[in-house]
């Protein structure tokens, strides 16, 4: 292999760090979209543009929290060997927080403030739970 300035020798290493977060995020996205559509088709969630009930907001928060924990767990499990696994879960939690900030600013007329603040407060704790469980599982496997 030649060492030219156009070669990117660190690209595979960079991909090894990006792929776990992307896969965890894809898991969260797929689970969320399927569940949202399934619940909406059965009338358990209000139609778009209709004010949601407290029960529907809590239901959405609960299952999206479980999905976030699962996705962050997956990101941490897929982390390259020798890396702090929680870092990958926290990176995904940071992305979730960024998405929730965007959602909160664009939907502030439709949802109550407590719900928007709850969605801003929870992504990082969910990432810590998901990443922590993955780190414990992987530590017990490595023994």
LOVEXKE-766701 format. One line per field, with one value per residue: x, y, z of N, C-alpha, C, O in turn; residue number from 1; residue in three letters. Coordinates in Angstrom, 2 decimals. Atoms other than C-alpha are relative to their C-alpha. Layout:
# LOVEXKE-766701
n.east	(X  ...) .
n.north	(Y  ...) .
n.up	(Z  ...) .
ca.east	(X  ...) .
ca.north	(Y  ...) .
ca.up	(Z  ...) .
c.east	(X  ...) .
c.north	(Y  ...) .
c.up	(Z  ...) .
o.east	(X  ...) .
o.north	(Y  ...) .
o.up	(Z  ...) .
resi	(NUM  ...) .
resn	(ALA  ...) .
***
This chain:
# LOVEXKE-766701
n.east	(0.84  -0.79  0.40  0.27  0.83  1.42  0.41  0.63  -0.24  0.81  1.41  0.62  0.09  1.10  1.24  0.24  0.56  1.27  0.98  0.84  0.99  0.97  0.82  0.88  1.01  0.90  0.87  0.98  0.88  0.90  0.96  0.90  0.90  0.94  0.92  0.87  0.99  0.89  0.91  0.88  0.99  0.98  0.68  -0.56  -0.67  0.80  -0.48  -0.92  0.64  1.02  -0.61  -0.05  0.42  -1.09  -0.28  -0.74  -1.34  -0.76  -0.24  -1.07  -1.24  -0.42  -0.57  -1.19  -1.08  -0.48  -0.71  -1.25  -0.89  -0.41  -0.91  -1.26  -0.62  -0.56  -1.17  -1.09  -0.43  -0.73  -1.19  -1.25  -0.67  -0.95  0.57  1.05  1.27  1.00  -0.21  0.82  1.38  0.17  0.03  1.36  0.87  -0.15  0.75  1.42  0.28  0.05  1.27  1.09  -0.02  0.63  1.42  0.62  0.14  0.97  1.32  0.30  1.41  0.85  -0.21  -0.23  -1.41  -0.55  -0.32  -1.19  -1.14  -0.26  -0.72  -1.36  -0.72  -0.16  -0.90  -1.32  0.16  0.26  -1.29  -0.81  0.54  -0.32  -1.44  -0.44  0.35  -0.88  -1.35  0.00  0.11  -1.25  -1.03  0.18  -0.39  -1.47  -0.69) .
n.north	(-1.18  -1.23  -1.08  -1.25  -0.89  0.25  1.22  -0.25  1.22  0.05  0.14  1.18  -0.22  -0.94  0.74  0.88  -0.81  -0.57  1.05  0.37  -1.04  0.02  1.20  -0.22  -0.98  0.64  0.88  -0.87  -0.57  1.02  0.40  -1.12  -0.21  1.13  -0.06  -1.17  0.29  1.08  -0.56  -0.98  0.71  0.58  -1.08  -0.22  -1.29  -0.93  -0.32  -1.13  -1.30  0.04  -0.07  1.31  0.11  0.28  1.44  0.31  -0.56  0.87  1.24  -0.26  -0.18  1.29  0.94  -0.60  0.16  1.38  0.11  -0.73  0.84  1.12  -0.51  -0.39  1.27  0.54  -0.81  0.33  1.37  0.02  -0.85  0.73  0.52  -0.90  -1.34  -0.10  0.26  -0.99  -1.15  0.16  -0.20  -1.42  -0.71  0.18  -0.79  -1.40  -0.17  0.03  -1.29  -1.00  0.19  -0.42  -1.47  -0.42  0.30  -0.87  -1.36  -0.05  0.46  -0.57  -0.40  1.19  0.79  -0.80  -0.22  1.10  1.10  -0.39  0.04  1.41  0.56  -0.54  0.49  1.45  0.75  0.33  1.12  1.23  0.41  0.54  1.32  0.91  0.20  0.68  1.42  0.63  0.10  1.09  1.27  0.25  0.29  1.37  0.86  -0.07  0.69) .
n.up	(0.00  0.08  -0.91  0.71  -0.82  0.22  -0.71  -1.30  -0.77  -1.21  0.32  -0.62  -1.45  -0.23  0.22  -1.15  -1.08  0.43  0.28  -1.15  -0.29  1.10  -0.15  -1.14  0.41  0.96  -0.78  -0.67  1.02  0.55  -1.03  -0.26  1.14  0.07  -1.15  0.18  1.04  -0.47  -1.00  0.66  0.82  -0.90  -0.70  -1.34  0.05  0.79  1.34  0.06  -0.11  -1.05  -1.33  -0.64  -1.40  -0.92  0.08  1.22  -0.14  -0.90  0.73  0.97  -0.74  -0.55  0.96  0.63  -0.97  0.11  1.28  -0.14  -0.80  0.85  1.02  -0.65  -0.37  1.23  0.36  -0.91  0.28  1.27  -0.10  0.21  -1.21  -0.62  -0.13  -1.01  0.69  -0.37  0.87  1.20  -0.44  -0.28  1.29  0.52  -0.87  0.41  1.25  -0.37  -0.65  1.06  0.71  -0.88  -0.05  1.26  -0.11  -1.00  0.52  1.10  -0.45  -1.31  -0.09  -0.03  -1.22  -1.21  -0.34  -0.80  0.90  0.76  -0.92  -0.30  1.14  0.00  -1.17  -0.06  0.89  -0.58  -0.93  0.76  0.57  -1.10  -0.32  1.09  0.06  -1.22  0.07  1.00  -0.57  -0.97  0.73  0.70  -1.00  -0.45  1.13  0.14  -1.09) .
ca.east	(0.00  1.33  1.28  -0.27  -2.00  -5.32  -5.32  -7.52  -5.92  -8.10  -11.36  -11.97  -11.21  -13.63  -16.31  -15.86  -16.79  -19.71  -21.41  -22.49  -24.25  -25.91  -27.10  -28.47  -30.24  -31.68  -33.04  -34.74  -36.14  -37.54  -39.14  -40.63  -42.07  -43.60  -45.09  -46.39  -48.11  -49.51  -50.96  -52.33  -54.03  -55.82  -56.93  -54.71  -52.84  -54.54  -54.22  -51.56  -52.49  -54.97  -54.16  -53.00  -54.35  -52.21  -52.54  -51.32  -48.38  -47.33  -47.73  -45.53  -42.93  -42.86  -42.37  -39.98  -37.96  -37.75  -36.72  -34.07  -32.63  -32.56  -30.90  -28.30  -27.64  -27.10  -24.73  -22.69  -22.59  -21.30  -18.55  -15.02  -13.05  -11.02  -13.29  -15.49  -18.85  -20.89  -19.40  -21.31  -24.58  -24.06  -23.32  -26.64  -28.34  -26.92  -28.36  -31.73  -31.57  -30.82  -33.80  -36.02  -34.90  -35.87  -39.20  -39.89  -39.28  -41.44  -44.32  -44.53  -48.09  -49.40  -47.96  -47.92  -44.66  -44.29  -44.30  -41.72  -39.46  -39.83  -38.68  -35.65  -34.75  -34.93  -32.63  -29.37  -30.65  -32.00  -28.56  -26.87  -29.20  -28.74  -24.99  -24.57  -26.42  -24.36  -21.12  -22.08  -23.09  -19.91  -17.76  -19.27  -18.66  -15.02  -14.26) .
ca.north	(0.00  3.40  6.37  9.08  12.14  10.99  7.65  7.53  4.87  5.82  5.40  1.78  2.78  5.69  3.42  1.01  3.87  5.18  1.89  0.95  4.28  4.11  0.53  1.40  4.44  2.36  -0.15  2.64  4.22  0.99  -0.09  3.36  3.73  0.25  0.67  4.20  3.04  -0.11  1.78  4.57  2.05  0.60  3.99  3.93  7.05  10.19  11.18  13.68  17.23  16.13  16.97  13.81  12.60  12.24  8.44  8.40  10.68  8.44  5.33  6.83  7.89  4.41  2.37  4.86  4.71  0.93  1.23  3.83  1.54  -1.37  0.74  2.16  -1.35  -2.49  0.42  -0.41  -4.13  -3.39  -1.06  -2.03  -4.11  -2.07  0.97  2.21  0.81  3.41  6.06  4.67  4.54  8.12  9.24  7.75  9.32  12.69  12.22  11.32  14.45  16.56  15.05  15.67  19.31  19.70  18.00  20.10  23.37  22.43  20.93  23.27  24.36  20.79  19.29  20.51  21.82  18.94  16.42  18.34  18.72  15.03  14.15  16.39  14.93  11.21  10.35  10.49  8.35  5.84  5.80  5.22  2.31  0.74  1.26  0.14  -3.12  -3.82  -3.09  -5.49  -8.21  -7.83  -7.79  -11.08  -12.56  -11.44  -13.27) .
ca.up	(0.00  -0.90  1.36  -0.76  0.70  -0.76  1.11  4.18  6.41  9.40  7.51  8.59  12.19  11.92  10.49  13.39  15.69  13.64  12.74  16.30  16.78  13.36  13.95  17.40  15.95  13.11  15.62  17.58  14.42  13.01  16.29  16.82  13.32  13.33  16.81  16.12  12.94  14.54  17.51  15.29  13.00  16.02  17.29  20.38  19.26  17.97  14.32  13.30  14.24  16.92  20.53  22.30  25.63  28.72  28.47  24.87  25.69  28.58  26.41  23.70  26.25  27.80  24.67  23.10  26.31  26.08  22.41  23.28  25.95  23.49  20.77  23.17  24.46  20.87  20.15  23.22  22.41  18.90  20.14  19.09  21.59  24.00  23.85  26.70  25.61  27.44  25.15  22.17  24.08  25.23  21.66  20.58  23.62  22.55  19.07  20.59  22.75  19.68  17.85  20.88  21.07  17.42  18.05  21.14  19.34  16.36  18.39  21.37  20.49  20.26  23.46  27.07  28.49  30.98  28.13  26.10  29.13  29.97  26.46  26.91  30.30  29.48  26.52  28.47  31.40  28.84  27.18  30.54  31.29  27.85  27.78  31.37  30.82  27.70  29.53  32.33  29.87  27.85  30.99  32.10  28.61  28.62  31.88) .
c.east	(0.88  -0.55  -0.15  -0.90  -1.49  -0.50  -0.58  0.18  -0.87  -1.48  -0.62  -0.14  -1.16  -1.34  -0.33  -0.60  -1.37  -1.09  -0.82  -1.09  -1.08  -0.92  -0.97  -1.11  -1.00  -0.97  -1.10  -1.01  -0.99  -1.05  -1.03  -1.00  -1.04  -1.02  -0.95  -1.10  -0.99  -1.01  -0.96  -1.07  -1.08  -0.72  0.52  0.81  -0.85  0.63  0.92  -0.77  -1.08  0.71  -0.04  -0.52  1.21  0.38  0.81  1.42  0.87  0.31  1.15  1.34  0.53  0.61  1.19  1.20  0.59  0.80  1.34  1.01  0.53  1.01  1.34  0.76  0.68  1.25  1.19  0.53  0.84  1.27  1.26  0.62  1.01  -0.50  -1.02  -1.37  -1.05  0.10  -0.91  -1.49  -0.27  0.00  -1.39  -1.01  0.08  -0.74  -1.51  -0.42  -0.11  -1.29  -1.18  -0.05  -0.67  -1.50  -0.72  -0.20  -1.05  -1.41  -0.44  -1.45  -0.91  0.08  0.18  1.49  0.59  0.42  1.27  1.24  0.37  0.79  1.40  0.83  0.37  1.01  1.34  -0.14  -0.30  1.31  0.90  -0.48  0.38  1.48  0.54  -0.32  0.89  1.41  0.08  -0.07  1.31  1.15  -0.12  0.37  1.50  0.74  0.38) .
c.north	(1.23  1.04  1.29  0.87  -0.27  -1.26  0.37  -1.25  -0.12  -0.21  -1.26  0.16  0.94  -0.69  -0.93  0.75  0.56  -1.07  -0.39  1.01  0.02  -1.22  0.15  0.99  -0.59  -0.93  0.82  0.54  -1.03  -0.44  1.10  0.18  -1.11  0.09  1.20  -0.30  -1.07  0.54  1.01  -0.71  -0.65  1.06  0.28  1.30  0.93  0.25  1.21  1.32  0.08  0.00  -1.37  0.06  -0.27  -1.48  -0.33  0.56  -0.87  -1.34  0.16  0.15  -1.34  -0.90  0.59  -0.05  -1.40  -0.16  0.72  -0.81  -1.16  0.47  0.40  -1.24  -0.61  0.77  -0.34  -1.41  -0.08  0.83  -0.84  -0.43  1.03  1.42  0.01  -0.08  1.06  1.24  -0.05  0.17  1.47  0.83  -0.12  0.77  1.48  0.29  0.01  1.32  1.10  -0.10  0.46  1.52  0.55  -0.23  0.91  1.41  0.08  -0.40  0.65  0.48  -1.21  -0.77  0.91  0.06  -1.17  -1.17  0.31  -0.04  -1.43  -0.64  0.56  -0.58  -1.48  -0.66  -0.39  -1.08  -1.32  -0.52  -0.61  -1.40  -1.01  -0.30  -0.73  -1.49  -0.72  -0.17  -1.14  -1.35  -0.34  -0.29  -1.42  -1.00  -0.06  -0.76  -1.38) .
c.up	(0.00  0.95  -0.79  0.87  -0.15  0.68  1.36  0.86  1.24  -0.30  0.58  1.52  0.33  -0.19  1.16  1.16  -0.35  -0.12  1.23  0.31  -1.07  0.13  1.18  -0.32  -0.97  0.71  0.68  -1.01  -0.53  1.02  0.25  -1.13  -0.07  1.13  -0.12  -1.01  0.44  1.01  -0.61  -0.83  0.85  0.85  1.39  0.08  -0.85  -1.37  0.06  0.04  1.05  1.35  0.67  1.44  0.87  -0.08  -1.25  0.06  0.90  -0.66  -0.98  0.71  0.53  -1.06  -0.74  0.95  -0.05  -1.29  0.06  0.82  -0.83  -1.05  0.58  0.46  -1.23  -0.43  0.87  -0.23  -1.26  0.02  -0.22  1.33  0.50  0.17  1.14  -0.67  0.28  -0.89  -1.23  0.32  0.27  -1.28  -0.62  0.85  -0.33  -1.29  0.27  0.65  -1.04  -0.80  0.84  0.16  -1.26  0.04  0.98  -0.53  -1.11  0.43  1.31  0.13  0.18  1.32  1.20  0.34  0.78  -0.89  -0.80  0.88  0.38  -1.13  -0.14  1.15  -0.08  -0.94  0.61  1.07  -0.72  -0.60  1.08  0.38  -1.08  -0.09  1.21  -0.01  -1.00  0.55  1.02  -0.69  -0.67  0.96  0.51  -1.10  -0.12  1.09  -0.36) .
o.east	(1.85  -1.73  0.76  -1.58  -2.27  -1.71  -0.13  -0.75  -1.09  -2.29  -1.70  -1.13  -1.88  -2.27  -1.49  -1.27  -2.17  -2.24  -2.04  -2.21  -2.26  -2.13  -2.15  -2.26  -2.19  -2.14  -2.27  -2.21  -2.18  -2.23  -2.22  -2.20  -2.22  -2.22  -2.15  -2.27  -2.18  -2.20  -2.13  -2.21  -2.17  -1.52  -0.12  1.07  -1.45  1.84  0.89  -1.79  -1.59  1.72  -1.10  -0.55  2.28  1.57  1.73  2.35  2.05  1.39  2.04  2.34  1.73  1.71  2.10  2.34  1.81  1.85  2.32  2.20  1.71  2.03  2.38  1.99  1.81  2.24  2.32  1.74  1.75  1.99  1.31  0.49  1.69  0.21  -1.68  -1.75  -1.88  -0.89  -1.44  -2.24  -1.34  -0.69  -1.92  -1.95  -0.94  -1.34  -2.24  -1.49  -1.01  -1.91  -2.13  -1.13  -1.47  -2.28  -1.85  -1.23  -1.72  -2.36  -1.30  -1.93  -2.01  -0.89  0.64  2.28  1.75  1.41  2.12  2.30  1.55  1.72  2.25  2.05  1.32  1.48  1.82  0.66  0.20  1.54  1.60  0.33  0.88  1.87  1.46  0.50  1.30  2.05  1.08  0.63  1.77  2.05  0.90  0.80  2.06  1.93  0.97) .
o.north	(1.31  1.06  2.12  0.36  0.10  -1.47  1.32  -2.05  -1.23  -0.32  -1.17  -0.28  0.74  -0.46  -1.10  0.16  0.85  -0.83  -0.53  0.63  0.18  -1.09  -0.18  0.79  -0.27  -1.02  0.44  0.52  -0.75  -0.54  0.81  0.35  -0.85  -0.09  1.06  -0.01  -0.97  0.25  1.06  -0.25  -0.93  0.72  1.01  1.80  0.50  0.07  1.98  1.47  1.16  -0.69  -1.98  1.12  -0.63  -1.82  -1.14  -0.07  -1.09  -1.89  -0.69  -0.41  -1.58  -1.42  -0.14  -0.14  -1.57  -0.80  0.24  -0.84  -1.48  -0.19  0.14  -1.27  -1.09  0.16  -0.45  -1.64  -0.91  0.88  -2.00  0.26  1.68  2.27  -1.00  0.82  1.36  1.95  0.97  0.74  1.99  1.84  0.86  1.35  2.18  1.36  0.80  1.85  1.94  0.92  1.04  2.09  1.49  0.64  1.32  2.03  1.10  -0.12  0.09  0.64  -1.07  -1.40  2.05  -0.80  -1.52  -1.84  -0.56  -0.49  -1.75  -1.42  -0.06  -0.66  -1.91  -1.74  -1.50  -2.01  -2.37  -1.73  -1.58  -2.29  -2.09  -1.46  -1.55  -2.30  -1.86  -1.20  -1.86  -2.29  -1.48  -1.06  -2.07  -2.11  -1.11  -1.01  -2.09) .
o.up	(0.75  1.29  -0.82  1.75  0.72  0.78  2.01  0.98  1.72  0.63  1.16  2.10  1.30  0.58  1.51  2.01  0.55  0.24  1.10  0.64  -0.77  -0.06  1.05  0.06  -0.90  0.34  0.65  -0.77  -0.63  0.68  0.42  -0.87  -0.27  0.90  0.14  -0.76  0.16  0.92  -0.23  -0.90  0.35  1.72  2.15  1.17  -1.83  -1.55  1.02  -0.64  1.34  1.53  0.76  2.06  0.37  -0.06  -1.18  -0.45  0.62  -0.47  -1.05  0.26  0.50  -0.86  -1.14  0.50  -0.02  -1.29  -0.51  0.49  -0.77  -1.27  -0.03  0.40  -1.15  -0.82  0.39  -0.13  -1.35  -0.98  0.18  2.34  -0.28  0.72  1.39  -1.41  -0.58  -1.09  -1.66  -0.46  -0.07  -1.37  -1.15  0.31  -0.28  -1.44  -0.31  0.38  -0.97  -1.13  0.32  0.30  -1.19  -0.35  0.73  -0.26  -1.26  -0.29  2.00  1.26  0.71  1.72  1.06  -0.06  0.55  -0.60  -0.98  0.44  0.53  -0.88  -0.79  1.04  0.58  -0.58  0.38  1.07  -0.31  -0.62  0.82  0.62  -0.78  -0.24  1.10  0.42  -0.76  0.33  1.06  -0.30  -0.60  0.64  0.77  -0.79  -0.45  0.95  0.45) .
resi	(1  2  3  4  5  6  7  8  9  10  11  12  13  14  15  16  17  18  19  20  21  22  23  24  25  26  27  28  29  30  31  32  33  34  35  36  37  38  39  40  41  42  43  44  45  46  47  48  49  50  51  52  53  54  55  56  57  58  59  60  61  62  63  64  65  66  67  68  69  70  71  72  73  74  75  76  77  78  79  80  81  82  83  84  85  86  87  88  89  90  91  92  93  94  95  96  97  98  99  100  101  102  103  104  105  106  107  108  109  110  111  112  113  114  115  116  117  118  119  120  121  122  123  124  125  126  127  128  129  130  131  132  133  134  135  136  137  138  139  140  141  142  143) .
resn	(UNK  UNK  UNK  UNK  UNK  UNK  UNK  UNK  UNK  UNK  UNK  UNK  UNK  UNK  UNK  UNK  UNK  UNK  UNK  UNK  UNK  UNK  UNK  UNK  UNK  UNK  UNK  UNK  UNK  UNK  UNK  UNK  UNK  UNK  UNK  UNK  UNK  UNK  UNK  UNK  UNK  UNK  UNK  UNK  UNK  UNK  UNK  UNK  UNK  UNK  UNK  UNK  UNK  UNK  UNK  UNK  UNK  UNK  UNK  UNK  UNK  UNK  UNK  UNK  UNK  UNK  UNK  UNK  UNK  UNK  UNK  UNK  UNK  UNK  UNK  UNK  UNK  UNK  UNK  UNK  UNK  UNK  UNK  UNK  UNK  UNK  UNK  UNK  UNK  UNK  UNK  UNK  UNK  UNK  UNK  UNK  UNK  UNK  UNK  UNK  UNK  UNK  UNK  UNK  UNK  UNK  UNK  UNK  UNK  UNK  UNK  UNK  UNK  UNK  UNK  UNK  UNK  UNK  UNK  UNK  UNK  UNK  UNK  UNK  UNK  UNK  UNK  UNK  UNK  UNK  UNK  UNK  UNK  UNK  UNK  UNK  UNK  UNK  UNK  UNK  UNK  UNK  UNK) .
***
